[in-house]
């Protein structure tokens, strides 16, 4: 299955949001609770909340960040 460039970019941002929210939720849960009983449940709950915040944020911020980096580096896409 071949994706269009637009769909590939959306998939990339979804995967990035999953990975970053997973790592951030893990770190925050560990710092707050340590490896106590119920850690996995707390981490997965935090991950779900983090992903709901991360995906729309990435979808909004990515084009702005790309435009700013293009201006700063003198490149155009």
Secondary structure, 3 states (H helix, E strand, C coil): CCCCHHHHHHHHHHHHHHHHHHHHHHHHHHHHHCCCCCHHHHHHHHHHHHHHHHHHHHHHHHHHHHHHHHHHHCCCC
